[in-house]
Amino acid sequence: MFPTLTLSKAYKLEVQVFERTESLFMTAWIPITFTNLVLIYLIVITCEKELLSIKKTITAALLSFPIIYIALYPKDIYEVFDFLPLTNAFVLGLAFIYMPIIILVELI
């Protein structure tokens, strides 16, 4: 399921400083992943503020909260794949219904 973690389990160090290499890998991987997610969230909020002309950051953050809640809904990878057709339908609805409305409002 996680190929990089599987690879870290397969790799053996000559020096027995760490019992398992995956602990060393996880020490770096968790902060890097969290930092990337926070940076992406900040970019989304900044783009929402620019596109929708919102003055307060908290308003833009609250607008993106439902998207994050939906993303955290699946419990494992199998639920993600079960949830995928609904997500695809939602994105298609946004692309063909919501975006033309926004374009028309901008043109007016």
Residue frames as qw, qx, qy, qz and C-alpha x, y, z in Angstrom:
[[0.000, 0.885, 0.465, 0.000, 0.00, 0.00, 0.00],
 [0.094, -0.969, 0.181, 0.142, 2.84, 2.41, 0.85],
 [0.886, 0.363, -0.131, 0.256, 5.77, 1.51, -1.41],
 [0.228, 0.726, -0.419, 0.496, 8.27, 3.86, 0.21],
 [0.593, -0.539, 0.443, -0.402, 7.59, 2.42, 3.67],
 [0.990, 0.049, 0.129, -0.026, 7.91, -1.11, 2.27],
 [0.664, 0.594, -0.264, 0.369, 11.22, -0.15, 0.70],
 [0.114, -0.718, 0.478, -0.494, 12.47, 1.24, 4.01],
 [0.846, -0.330, 0.336, -0.252, 11.60, -2.06, 5.69],
 [0.951, 0.277, 0.008, 0.137, 13.57, -3.99, 3.09],
 [0.403, 0.734, -0.354, 0.416, 16.70, -1.82, 3.42],
 [0.827, -0.483, -0.179, 0.226, 19.19, -2.97, 6.05],
 [0.039, 0.917, -0.345, 0.197, 21.87, -0.77, 7.59],
 [0.708, 0.247, -0.579, 0.321, 25.25, -2.28, 8.40],
 [0.092, 0.223, -0.586, 0.773, 25.47, -0.41, 11.69],
 [0.355, -0.497, -0.790, -0.047, 22.87, -1.49, 14.24],
 [0.008, 0.060, -0.279, 0.958, 22.08, 2.03, 15.42],
 [0.616, 0.018, 0.055, -0.786, 18.43, 1.62, 14.55],
 [0.527, 0.010, 0.837, -0.148, 16.67, -1.67, 15.10],
 [0.511, 0.548, 0.641, 0.166, 14.51, -1.01, 12.11],
 [0.291, 0.039, 0.286, 0.912, 15.14, 1.45, 9.31],
 [0.085, -0.651, -0.602, -0.454, 11.48, 2.42, 9.10],
 [0.378, -0.775, -0.358, 0.358, 11.70, 4.38, 12.36],
 [0.349, -0.355, 0.213, 0.841, 14.35, 6.59, 10.79],
 [0.091, 0.303, 0.634, 0.706, 12.23, 6.95, 7.69],
 [0.224, -0.742, -0.618, -0.133, 9.07, 7.86, 9.63],
 [0.384, -0.624, -0.209, 0.648, 10.93, 10.50, 11.64],
 [0.138, -0.240, 0.333, 0.901, 11.54, 12.43, 8.45],
 [0.024, -0.322, -0.771, -0.549, 8.44, 11.47, 6.49],
 [0.170, -0.708, -0.667, 0.157, 5.77, 12.60, 8.97],
 [0.144, -0.686, -0.115, 0.704, 6.99, 16.23, 9.36],
 [0.099, -0.165, 0.560, 0.806, 7.62, 16.56, 5.63],
 [0.058, -0.447, -0.822, -0.348, 4.12, 15.32, 4.81],
 [0.170, -0.755, -0.530, 0.347, 2.50, 17.59, 7.40],
 [0.174, -0.531, 0.134, 0.818, 4.45, 20.59, 6.13],
 [0.044, 0.059, 0.695, 0.715, 3.37, 19.91, 2.55],
 [0.107, -0.606, -0.779, -0.120, -0.29, 19.60, 3.56],
 [0.183, -0.747, -0.316, 0.555, -0.21, 22.87, 5.48],
 [0.147, -0.355, 0.372, 0.845, 1.48, 24.62, 2.55],
 [0.010, -0.289, -0.788, -0.544, -1.15, 23.31, 0.12],
 [0.156, -0.721, -0.657, 0.157, -3.93, 24.44, 2.49],
 [0.188, -0.642, -0.051, 0.742, -2.37, 27.91, 2.68],
 [0.084, -0.103, 0.590, 0.796, -2.19, 28.10, -1.13],
 [0.071, -0.510, -0.811, -0.277, -5.86, 27.08, -1.41],
 [0.180, -0.769, -0.461, 0.406, -6.92, 29.75, 1.09],
 [0.178, -0.493, 0.205, 0.827, -4.84, 32.41, -0.67],
 [0.036, 0.113, 0.725, 0.679, -6.33, 31.50, -4.07],
 [0.113, -0.657, -0.745, -0.030, -9.86, 31.58, -2.63],
 [0.185, -0.715, -0.233, 0.633, -9.23, 35.04, -1.18],
 [0.111, -0.322, 0.430, 0.836, -7.96, 36.31, -4.54],
 [0.023, -0.238, -0.814, -0.529, -10.65, 34.71, -6.71],
 [0.225, -0.671, -0.701, -0.091, -13.63, 35.53, -4.51],
 [0.076, 0.593, -0.095, 0.796, -12.33, 38.92, -3.27],
 [0.689, -0.620, -0.376, 0.012, -12.57, 37.88, 0.35],
 [0.011, 0.839, -0.321, 0.440, -10.92, 40.18, 2.88],
 [0.572, -0.569, 0.509, -0.300, -10.63, 37.87, 5.91],
 [0.251, 0.377, -0.888, -0.077, -8.54, 34.73, 5.92],
 [0.323, 0.017, 0.846, -0.424, -10.89, 32.92, 8.31],
 [0.673, 0.425, 0.178, -0.578, -13.76, 33.22, 5.83],
 [0.579, 0.519, -0.568, -0.271, -11.73, 31.60, 3.08],
 [0.030, 0.283, -0.933, 0.218, -10.58, 28.89, 5.49],
 [0.503, 0.170, 0.659, -0.532, -14.17, 28.11, 6.45],
 [0.687, 0.490, -0.141, -0.518, -15.15, 27.90, 2.78],
 [0.514, 0.443, -0.728, -0.101, -12.55, 25.20, 2.15],
 [0.377, -0.301, 0.759, -0.438, -13.40, 23.26, 5.31],
 [0.858, 0.173, 0.271, -0.400, -16.08, 21.05, 3.66],
 [0.713, 0.552, -0.427, -0.064, -13.58, 19.91, 1.04],
 [0.105, 0.489, -0.796, 0.340, -11.15, 18.87, 3.76],
 [0.616, -0.115, 0.577, -0.524, -13.92, 17.11, 5.69],
 [0.890, 0.345, -0.014, -0.296, -14.88, 15.12, 2.59],
 [0.528, 0.588, -0.603, 0.105, -11.22, 14.24, 1.98],
 [0.088, -0.385, 0.804, -0.444, -10.88, 12.85, 5.52],
 [0.794, -0.068, 0.102, -0.596, -14.08, 10.78, 5.30],
 [0.889, 0.170, -0.416, -0.084, -12.64, 7.46, 3.99],
 [0.710, -0.633, 0.300, -0.071, -11.06, 5.28, 6.67],
 [0.637, -0.303, 0.607, 0.365, -8.77, 3.21, 4.43],
 [0.011, -0.351, 0.595, 0.723, -7.63, 2.92, 0.83],
 [0.088, 0.295, 0.918, 0.248, -10.53, 0.63, -0.12],
 [0.083, 0.762, 0.540, -0.348, -13.09, 3.21, 0.95],
 [0.027, -0.599, 0.260, 0.757, -11.21, 5.78, -1.13],
 [0.007, -0.067, 0.809, 0.584, -11.70, 3.66, -4.24],
 [0.031, 0.552, 0.833, -0.021, -15.39, 3.13, -3.34],
 [0.028, -0.777, -0.295, 0.555, -15.77, 6.88, -2.85],
 [0.286, -0.262, 0.464, 0.797, -14.07, 7.74, -6.15],
 [0.131, 0.455, 0.715, 0.514, -17.12, 7.56, -8.51],
 [0.155, -0.864, -0.460, 0.133, -19.04, 10.00, -6.31],
 [0.339, -0.652, 0.128, 0.666, -16.04, 12.34, -6.27],
 [0.290, 0.028, 0.619, 0.729, -15.72, 12.14, -10.06],
 [0.027, 0.691, 0.664, 0.284, -19.40, 13.01, -10.48],
 [0.262, -0.853, -0.253, 0.373, -19.00, 15.98, -8.13],
 [0.346, -0.452, 0.337, 0.750, -15.96, 17.30, -10.00],
 [0.204, 0.296, 0.698, 0.619, -17.74, 16.94, -13.35],
 [0.090, -0.824, -0.559, -0.017, -20.69, 18.83, -11.91],
 [0.305, -0.758, -0.006, 0.576, -18.38, 21.61, -10.81],
 [0.350, -0.195, 0.525, 0.751, -16.66, 21.74, -14.18],
 [0.075, 0.334, 0.708, 0.618, -19.79, 21.87, -16.32],
 [0.218, -0.788, -0.555, -0.150, -22.25, 23.71, -14.06],
 [0.441, -0.784, -0.174, 0.400, -20.42, 25.83, -11.52],
 [0.478, -0.262, 0.289, 0.787, -17.55, 27.11, -13.66],
 [0.173, 0.469, 0.524, 0.689, -19.73, 28.52, -16.49],
 [0.278, -0.864, -0.415, -0.060, -21.80, 30.34, -13.88],
 [0.512, -0.643, 0.018, 0.569, -18.66, 31.90, -12.39],
 [0.402, 0.042, 0.438, 0.803, -17.43, 32.89, -15.84],
 [0.005, 0.689, 0.545, 0.478, -20.77, 34.52, -16.65],
 [0.392, -0.859, -0.269, 0.191, -20.75, 36.43, -13.37],
 [0.517, -0.427, 0.191, 0.717, -17.22, 37.67, -14.09],
 [0.296, 0.279, 0.526, 0.747, -18.22, 38.83, -17.57],
 [0.122, -0.805, -0.523, -0.253, -21.20, 40.81, -16.28]]
